[in-house]
Amino acid sequence: MSKPATALHTVTERSARDNVRLIDRRNSRGDSDDEHAALVDGLFASPAVISPKYFYDDIGCTLFEAICSLPEYYPTRTERAILTTHRDAIVQAVGTGGQFVDLGAGDCAKAALLLPALHARRYVAVDIAAAAIEPALSRLTPVFPQVELMGVVTDFSRRFDLGGAIDSGPVTFFYPGSSIGNFAPEEARNLLRRVRDLCGPESGLLIGVDTKKEKARLDAAYNDALGVTAAFNLNVLHHVNTLADCDFTPAGFAHVAFYEPIKGRVEMHLESRYLQRVRIGKRERVFVQGERIHTENSYKFSPGEFANLLRSAGFTELRVWQDDAGDFAVFYAS
């Protein structure tokens, strides 16, 4: 799978459907210019790179929901099973009656598994894609009428600023889906530190992590037989065309994904099928046949490796739950 107005933020607060508060903390003009420049610089880099956050336009969100239902893509159903099977123990560790902040909330489906038992007084869905969280929150309203529901639209990987969405009371940050794996190890540590800094007494982080396993299973999870993941990867070029005034032809690229065991990560790329010239704004970029654009990393962790990462970010108390096969892990860190 973002406040009082300041010079650095464009803040829009409105009531979404059914009295859901939606706070839009997407960037001001200056920050937008910086973001655009970073995207263009990545396209001209060697090798070229596109951040995975650009997967999630409206079509990308829909395709990702489809990926989560694929037989090859085990993480979603496995994490869901862990949250269901161990729900009582998780709730005992987390506590009840506090605030529940869902990072990269998407359709909010995983949080909905826990909310009935957590008796949270406030649920905050945080995501870069407003198109996903607004309807999801509206669906939750009649189910959880006693919970204050809020949405924050932001890129929390760049600026972790939730001021106004949470108060000083106990809060549980929820980061499911092994999305932490999209960050390089030092970037992941920095993000976890920022979460730790927001954790006061009786607060913590509930986070899902995909574990290391045989290459064949990981390769299959990112190369499904129906080609949904390929469509998801290629769709990023449509989004980039709009964001950076480009003329990429997605059909000119092939989806490439594989597990790199030495680096402990799945890599996704788009490989040029032939020599082609792509306009990027007023400039041109040549992609030779076989040249790749790096679109995503997805790091995998052994439970011990991730426990060490959490400790290095300042968390001291850890609990972990896994499925019987050890395919996935859910940690609670405080």
C-alpha positions as CSV (number, residue, x, y, z in Angstrom):
1,M,0.0,0.0,0.0
2,S,-2.4,11.6,5.4
3,K,-3.9,20.0,11.1
4,P,-3.7,23.3,11.6
5,A,-2.4,25.0,8.4
6,T,1.2,25.9,8.3
7,A,3.5,27.2,5.6
8,L,4.4,23.6,4.9
9,H,1.0,22.1,4.6
10,T,-2.2,22.4,2.6
11,V,-4.9,21.2,5.0
12,T,-8.4,20.6,4.0
13,E,-10.8,19.3,6.6
14,R,-14.3,18.3,5.5
15,S,-17.1,16.0,6.6
16,A,-17.2,12.9,4.4
17,R,-20.3,10.8,4.2
18,D,-22.1,9.9,7.4
19,N,-20.2,12.4,9.6
20,V,-16.8,11.0,9.0
21,R,-14.1,13.6,9.4
22,L,-11.5,13.6,6.5
23,I,-8.4,15.7,6.9
24,D,-6.3,16.2,3.7
25,R,-2.7,16.9,4.5
26,R,-1.3,16.5,1.1
27,N,1.5,18.8,0.2
28,S,1.5,22.5,-0.4
29,R,2.7,23.9,-3.7
30,G,6.3,24.0,-2.6
31,D,6.3,20.4,-1.4
32,S,4.5,19.3,-4.5
33,D,7.2,20.9,-6.6
34,D,9.8,18.9,-4.6
35,E,7.9,15.7,-5.0
36,H,7.5,16.3,-8.8
37,A,11.3,17.0,-9.1
38,A,12.1,13.8,-7.2
39,L,9.8,11.7,-9.4
40,V,11.4,13.2,-12.6
41,D,14.9,12.7,-11.2
42,G,14.1,9.1,-10.6
43,L,13.0,8.6,-14.1
44,F,16.3,10.0,-15.5
45,A,18.4,8.0,-13.0
46,S,20.4,5.0,-14.0
47,P,18.7,2.7,-13.3
48,A,15.4,4.5,-13.4
49,V,13.2,4.2,-10.4
50,I,9.6,5.0,-9.5
51,S,8.5,5.0,-5.8
52,P,5.9,2.3,-5.0
53,K,3.7,5.0,-3.5
54,Y,2.7,5.9,-7.1
55,F,1.0,2.6,-7.6
56,Y,-2.0,3.8,-5.8
57,D,-4.2,5.8,-8.1
58,D,-7.8,4.8,-8.4
59,I,-7.1,1.9,-10.7
60,G,-4.0,0.8,-8.7
61,C,-6.1,0.6,-5.5
62,T,-8.6,-1.6,-7.3
63,L,-5.9,-3.8,-8.7
64,F,-4.3,-4.2,-5.4
65,E,-7.5,-5.3,-3.8
66,A,-7.7,-8.0,-6.5
67,I,-4.1,-9.1,-5.8
68,C,-5.0,-9.6,-2.1
69,S,-7.5,-12.3,-3.2
70,L,-5.2,-14.2,-5.5
71,P,-4.3,-17.8,-4.6
72,E,-0.6,-17.1,-5.0
73,Y,-0.6,-14.1,-2.8
74,Y,-0.6,-15.6,0.7
75,P,0.2,-12.5,2.9
76,T,-3.2,-11.0,3.1
77,R,-5.1,-14.2,4.1
78,T,-2.4,-15.4,6.4
79,E,-2.2,-12.1,8.3
80,R,-6.0,-12.0,8.5
81,A,-6.0,-15.6,10.0
82,I,-3.4,-14.5,12.6
83,L,-5.4,-11.5,13.6
84,T,-8.5,-13.7,13.9
85,T,-7.0,-16.7,15.6
86,H,-5.0,-14.6,18.1
87,R,-7.4,-11.7,18.5
88,D,-8.0,-12.2,22.3
89,A,-4.2,-12.3,23.0
90,I,-3.6,-9.3,20.7
91,V,-6.3,-7.3,22.4
92,Q,-5.0,-8.2,25.8
93,A,-1.5,-6.9,24.8
94,V,-2.8,-3.8,23.1
95,G,-5.5,-2.8,25.6
96,T,-9.0,-1.5,25.0
97,G,-10.7,1.9,24.9
98,G,-7.9,3.8,23.2
99,Q,-7.1,5.3,19.8
100,F,-6.4,3.1,16.9
101,V,-4.4,4.6,14.0
102,D,-4.3,2.5,10.8
103,L,-1.3,3.3,8.7
104,G,-1.8,2.6,5.0
105,A,-5.4,1.8,5.8
106,G,-6.6,1.1,2.3
107,D,-10.1,-0.5,2.6
108,C,-9.8,-0.7,6.4
109,A,-10.7,-4.4,6.3
110,K,-8.0,-5.6,8.6
111,A,-8.8,-3.0,11.2
112,A,-12.4,-4.0,11.1
113,L,-11.4,-7.5,12.4
114,L,-10.0,-5.9,15.6
115,L,-12.3,-2.9,16.3
116,P,-15.2,-4.9,17.8
117,A,-12.8,-6.3,20.5
118,L,-10.7,-3.3,21.0
119,H,-13.7,-1.0,21.8
120,A,-11.6,1.9,20.5
121,R,-12.9,5.4,21.1
122,R,-11.3,6.7,18.0
123,Y,-10.2,5.1,14.7
124,V,-7.9,7.1,12.4
125,A,-7.4,5.7,8.9
126,V,-4.2,7.1,7.3
127,D,-3.5,6.6,3.6
128,I,-2.0,8.4,0.6
129,A,-5.1,7.4,-1.4
130,A,-8.2,9.4,-0.4
131,A,-10.2,7.3,-3.0
132,A,-9.7,4.3,-0.8
133,I,-10.3,5.5,2.7
134,E,-13.3,7.8,2.3
135,P,-15.7,5.1,1.1
136,A,-14.2,2.6,3.5
137,L,-14.8,4.8,6.5
138,S,-18.4,5.4,5.3
139,R,-18.9,1.7,5.2
140,L,-17.7,1.4,8.8
141,T,-20.0,4.1,10.1
142,P,-23.1,2.0,10.6
143,V,-21.1,-0.9,11.9
144,F,-19.2,1.1,14.6
145,P,-21.6,4.0,15.5
146,Q,-19.9,4.4,18.9
147,V,-16.4,5.0,17.4
148,E,-15.2,8.4,16.3
149,L,-14.0,7.8,12.7
150,M,-11.4,10.0,11.0
151,G,-9.4,9.8,7.8
152,V,-6.1,11.5,7.2
153,V,-4.8,11.7,3.7
154,T,-1.0,12.0,3.7
155,D,2.3,10.5,2.6
156,F,3.5,9.5,6.1
157,S,6.7,8.1,4.6
158,R,7.8,11.7,4.0
159,R,6.2,13.5,7.0
160,F,4.7,11.7,10.0
161,D,2.4,14.5,11.2
162,L,-0.9,13.5,12.7
163,G,-1.5,16.6,14.8
164,G,-5.2,17.1,15.4
165,A,-6.1,13.5,14.6
166,I,-4.9,12.0,17.9
167,D,-4.7,13.3,21.4
168,S,-2.4,12.5,24.3
169,G,-4.3,9.4,25.4
170,P,-3.2,5.8,24.7
171,V,-2.8,5.0,21.0
172,T,-2.1,1.9,19.0
173,F,-0.5,2.3,15.6
174,F,-1.5,-0.5,13.3
175,Y,0.7,-1.1,10.2
176,P,-0.5,-4.3,8.5
177,G,0.4,-6.0,5.2
178,S,4.2,-6.0,5.6
179,S,4.2,-2.6,4.0
180,I,7.3,-1.8,6.2
181,G,9.1,-4.1,3.7
182,N,8.8,-1.4,1.0
183,F,11.5,0.6,2.8
184,A,15.2,-0.1,2.8
185,P,16.4,-1.2,6.3
186,E,17.6,2.2,7.5
187,E,14.5,3.9,6.1
188,A,12.3,1.3,7.9
189,R,14.2,2.0,11.1
190,N,13.7,5.7,10.8
191,L,10.0,5.3,10.2
192,L,9.7,2.9,13.2
193,R,11.5,5.5,15.3
194,R,9.0,8.2,14.3
195,V,6.2,5.9,15.4
196,R,8.0,5.2,18.7
197,D,8.4,8.9,19.4
198,L,4.6,9.2,19.2
199,C,4.0,6.4,21.6
200,G,3.3,7.6,25.1
201,P,2.3,5.5,28.1
202,E,0.1,2.5,27.3
203,S,0.8,3.0,23.6
204,G,2.5,0.8,21.0
205,L,2.7,-0.5,17.4
206,L,0.9,-3.6,16.0
207,I,2.7,-4.5,12.8
208,G,2.5,-7.3,10.2
209,V,5.7,-8.7,8.6
210,D,6.2,-11.2,5.8
211,T,8.8,-13.8,6.6
212,K,11.6,-15.2,4.5
213,K,10.8,-18.4,2.7
214,E,11.7,-20.5,-0.4
215,K,12.3,-18.4,-3.5
216,A,9.6,-20.3,-5.6
217,R,6.8,-19.3,-3.3
218,L,7.9,-15.7,-3.2
219,D,8.4,-15.5,-6.9
220,A,4.9,-16.9,-7.5
221,A,3.3,-14.4,-5.1
222,Y,4.5,-11.6,-7.3
223,N,4.0,-13.3,-10.7
224,D,0.4,-14.6,-10.5
225,A,-1.0,-16.7,-13.3
226,L,-3.8,-14.2,-14.1
227,G,-1.4,-11.3,-14.6
228,V,-3.0,-9.0,-12.0
229,T,0.3,-8.1,-10.4
230,A,1.7,-7.4,-13.8
231,A,-1.2,-5.0,-14.6
232,F,-0.7,-3.4,-11.2
233,N,2.9,-2.8,-11.9
234,L,2.3,-1.5,-15.5
235,N,-0.5,0.8,-14.3
236,V,2.1,3.0,-12.5
237,L,3.2,4.3,-15.9
238,H,-0.3,5.6,-16.5
239,H,-0.2,7.4,-13.2
240,V,3.3,8.8,-13.9
241,N,2.1,10.0,-17.3
242,T,-0.4,12.2,-15.5
243,L,1.8,13.3,-12.6
244,A,4.9,14.1,-14.6
245,D,3.5,14.9,-18.1
246,C,5.1,11.9,-19.7
247,D,4.1,9.7,-22.7
248,F,5.0,6.2,-21.5
249,T,3.4,3.4,-23.4
250,P,2.8,0.7,-20.8
251,A,2.6,-2.0,-23.4
252,G,6.2,-1.3,-24.2
253,F,7.3,-2.6,-20.9
254,A,7.1,-6.1,-19.3
255,H,6.5,-6.9,-15.6
256,V,9.6,-8.5,-13.9
257,A,9.5,-9.7,-10.3
258,F,11.8,-12.0,-8.4
259,Y,13.1,-12.8,-4.9
260,E,16.7,-11.8,-4.3
261,P,17.8,-14.0,-1.4
262,I,21.1,-12.3,-0.7
263,K,19.3,-8.9,-0.2
264,G,16.3,-10.6,1.4
265,R,13.8,-8.8,-0.8
266,V,11.4,-9.2,-3.7
267,E,12.2,-6.7,-6.4
268,M,9.7,-5.5,-9.0
269,H,10.8,-3.9,-12.3
270,L,9.4,-2.8,-15.6
271,E,11.6,-3.9,-18.5
272,S,11.6,-2.1,-21.8
273,R,10.6,-4.5,-24.6
274,Y,12.5,-2.6,-27.3
275,L,14.4,0.7,-27.9
276,Q,12.0,3.5,-27.1
277,R,12.0,7.2,-26.5
278,V,9.8,8.6,-23.7
279,R,8.9,12.3,-23.3
280,I,9.2,13.4,-19.7
281,G,8.0,17.0,-19.5
282,K,10.1,18.9,-22.0
283,R,12.9,16.3,-22.0
284,E,13.4,12.9,-23.5
285,R,14.6,9.6,-22.0
286,V,15.8,6.7,-24.1
287,F,15.1,3.2,-22.8
288,V,17.1,0.5,-24.6
289,Q,15.7,-3.0,-25.0
290,G,16.1,-4.8,-21.6
291,E,16.5,-1.7,-19.6
292,R,14.6,-1.7,-16.4
293,I,12.7,0.8,-14.2
294,H,12.8,-0.3,-10.5
295,T,9.3,0.1,-9.0
296,E,9.3,-1.8,-5.7
297,N,11.3,-3.6,-3.1
298,S,9.6,-5.8,-0.6
299,Y,11.9,-6.9,2.2
300,K,11.3,-10.1,4.0
301,F,12.4,-10.8,7.6
302,S,12.9,-13.7,9.9
303,P,11.1,-13.0,13.3
304,G,14.5,-12.5,15.0
305,E,15.6,-10.0,12.3
306,F,12.5,-7.9,12.7
307,A,12.6,-8.0,16.5
308,N,16.1,-6.6,16.3
309,L,14.9,-3.8,14.0
310,L,12.1,-2.9,16.4
311,R,14.6,-2.8,19.3
312,S,17.0,-0.6,17.3
313,A,14.1,1.8,16.8
314,G,13.6,2.1,20.5
315,F,10.9,-0.4,21.3
316,T,11.7,-2.6,24.3
317,E,8.6,-4.9,25.0
318,L,7.8,-7.2,22.1
319,R,5.1,-9.9,21.5
320,V,4.8,-11.9,18.3
321,W,2.1,-14.2,16.8
322,Q,2.5,-16.4,13.7
323,D,0.6,-18.9,11.7
324,D,1.5,-22.6,12.0
325,A,3.7,-22.5,8.9
326,G,5.5,-19.4,10.0
327,D,4.7,-17.6,6.7
328,F,3.8,-14.3,8.4
329,A,4.3,-12.6,11.8
330,V,2.4,-10.0,13.7
331,F,4.3,-8.1,16.3
332,Y,3.1,-5.8,19.1
333,A,5.9,-3.5,20.2
334,S,5.8,-0.9,23.0
